[in-house]
C-alpha cells in the first residue's frame, strides 16, 4: 500500500482534481468523428444553379479549398471550437467552445456526436452550438466564417521568421470561440487570429471563389448517393449480417464490435468511397436509423435491430482513417471462419455490461482459432485502431508505450494453450477489463479488482509455462506467425509521435529497445480496452483506469518477447525497461516472476541474444519484409512493378536513400529541437520528379511521472537515448515540419543536420531548409506532400492535420 500511495502522489495533478470534485460540475457536450451519417433534415439543402452561383461548383471549386485550407485543422474530435468543416452537416452545425479532449474532467459528459446525437440545426442550437454561416443586419450581413477570413486578409501574418508569441500553438492552448455579438471584441484583442489560423493567407483565386460562394448564400450540395455497384455490395453484405440463426447473429455481433470504427471499402468501388457498419432500428431497404450508443457492445435498447452499411460522407482525414476492405474473398473467409465450423449457439449472450464488455464470455461459443485468425488477417488494422483509433488523438492510451517498437504474433497453427477454448473459458473471469464500469473517481478497483484478476491470469499462465519443454531456437521460431507465407501483417512497427502514432508494415528503423509478441487474449483485450471500450466522454477516472490497465497489457506483450531469451538475460533486460514511473508501477503491481527462471529456449550462439533473436525472427518472416516495404512506399504490394520503370531514376533514388540514411545515426541531445515528425522534399531539375522522406524522432521515456504531466519536459537521461528513424515514404497524420532542398544540396543538408549541437545551429539549419508557417510557399509545399501521399496510398491516405505544425 505504501507503493500505491507513492504512485498516487506522483499523480499530483489528479489529487488536486479530486479535492475539487465537490466544487465543479462539468456540463458540456462533444462532437465525434467516429461516425459519419447523413440525415437530409440536418442541413439546409440548396442546389447550386447558374442563377445563384454561375461559374462556381461547390464540389469542384469550393470544397477543395475548404479541404486543403480549413479541414486540415477543423475535423475530428480536436477541431478547434468543435467546428468540423469536413462535411456539410458539420459546417451547418457550427461551433461550441467546450473542448473535447479534457484528461482532467471530473465528471463524464453527454455525447455530442455529429450525425448521431442530434439531427437538426435546432437540436444543435439547443446543445449550445452557434452558427458560423448565419448573417444578420447588426453584423453587417456577414457570417462568422466570412468575418474570420476577412480578419486574416486585413491583418496578414509575417512572411518570414517565427510567428509572434501571441499566436499560441500549444496542444492544450486556450480556445476562443466568439459568437457573432462577441466577434468585434475578439478581433480587437486578437487581430492576428483570423483564418486560416497561424497559416499564410489564402491566395487571390481562393479568396475570390469563397467570396462568390459566400455572397450566394453558401449553398450546399444535396445528399450523396451510392453508385449502383456499391448498392449491390451493400445489399449482399447486409443480407449476410442479418440472417436469423443464432450462429449468424453471434458472428455479426462479433464482427460489428471489431469493425464499428472502420472505414469500410468495397473492392470494386472508387478509392474515395467508404461505409460504416452500424446498428439500426430499421431493416435493409428502409432509411437507416442508427442506434446511438457510446460503445459498440452497449445495450441497443431493443430486441430487434439490424446491421446496416451507411455511407461515410465527411472528407477523409488521415488521423482517423482506418480502412477495412469488403470483397467476395472476404465474405468467403467469414464463411470459413465463423459459419462452416461445427459449433452450437444455444442461447445468445445478454448485453448486461459486466458480460457484454468481456469478449471471452460473450463469444465463448465461437472457436478461439476463428476469432484469432480473423484478427490476424488484418493485424495492422487492429493495432492501428489502438494507436490511432476512433478518437483521432490518443495521448492517454499512447503514453504507456515506447516511441518505436516491433510487433509479431504467436502462430495460430501451433497449439498454444492461450488459444485453447478450455483455457480461455477457465480464465474468462480473470480477463475482464475495466471498461464495463461507468466513469468513476475511485481508483481502488484497479488495485483490488482488475490487478488481482490480471495477476491470477499470469499465475495460471505460469503454471502452464512451467510444464513446457525447452525448444531449440530454430524450432522455437515455429511459434512466431509468418503470415502464412503471404500476409505482411505478420510484422509491424509502431512509431509513436507524442499524442498520435503510426503503424507501418515490417520492421522499420534500427533494433528497438522493446518488442511485443502478441497472442490472441492480448490482442483481443487491447481492442476492447482501447477501442471498443474507450469512452472519450468519460472522466479522469475512466482514463486513468485505461492507462494503468494498458500498462499491464504492455508488460504482457514485452514479457512474451523475453520468454524467447535465455534465463540469464531476462531480468537484466527487463530491469533496463523498468525505470522511473515503470519502476514504481512494477513495485506497486508486483507481478509473478517465476517464469523468468524457466528456461524455454536454448541454442543461442552469441553473447547478444536479443539481437540474435531479432535476426531469427527476421529470417522466419523473411520474404514478407520486402513486401511490407513495398506497401509502405506506395500502398501496393506490387509497388516495385509500378514504380521502377526508369533505371536512371532508380539510381538517383538509391543515391539519395543512402545519403538520407546517414541521418539515422544522429543520437541524443542533437535531436533535442527536432519535432516529432518532419517531411523532407528533395527536388530535381525535372519539375515532375521529386522525392519524399520522413524524419521520425524517437524519444526515450524513462521518467514519465504522471498521466497528466507534460511528457515534453524530460530530463537529460531521457534525451541522451533519443534516436531518429528515416523512411523514404510519408509517416504520420500530423506532420510537424517541412524541409525542402534541391538534390544538389543533399550533402550540405546532411552536413548541416548532423552538425547540430545547440539551439543556434538548429535555427540556422531551419533558416536554410525549413518551411515555416510564415513562408509564402507553405501551402504549396503542404499541397505537394498531400498529393504525394494520395498518389502513394490512394486508398489509405487522407488529409494531413496541420494543427501540430511547429513554430520553429
Secondary structure, DSSP 8 states (H G I E B T S, - for coil): -HHHHHHHHH-HHHHHHHHTTTT-----B---SS-----GGGS------TTTSTT--IIIIIHHHHIIIIITTS-STT-GGG--TTSHHHHHH-B----S--TT-SS--B---BTTTB-SHHHHHTTT-B-SS---GGGTT--HHHHHHHHHHHS---SSS---TTS---TT-------GGGHHHHHHH-TT--SSTTS----HHHHHHHHHHHHTT----------HHHHHHHHHHHHHHT--SHHHHHHHHHHHHHHTT-EEEETTS-TT--EEEEEESS-TTS---B---SSTTS--SSS--EEEEEE--S--BGGG--EEEE-HHHHHHHIIIIISS-----S-----HHHHT-HHHHTTTS-HHHHHHHHHHTHHHHHHHHHT-TTS--HHHHTTS-SEEEEEEB-TTS--GGG-HHHHHHHTTTT--GGGS---S-THHIIIIIHHHHHHHHHHHHHHHHHS--EEHHHHGGGB--GGGT-GGGSEEEEEETTEEEEEES--SS--S-EEEE-HHHHHHHHIIIIIS--TT--HHHHHHHHHHHHHHHHHHHHHHHTTS-HHHHHHHHHHH--THHHHHHHHT----GGGG---EE---SS-HHHHHHHHHHHHHTTHHHHHHHHHHHSSTTHHHHH---HHHHHHHHHHHHHHGGGGG--GGGGTT--SEEEEEEE-SSTT-EEEEEEEEE---S----TTS-TT---HHHHTT-EEEEESS---SS--EEEEEEGGGHHHHHHHHHT--SHHHHHHHHHHHEE-TT-TTHHHHHHHHHHHHHHH-TTT--B---TT----
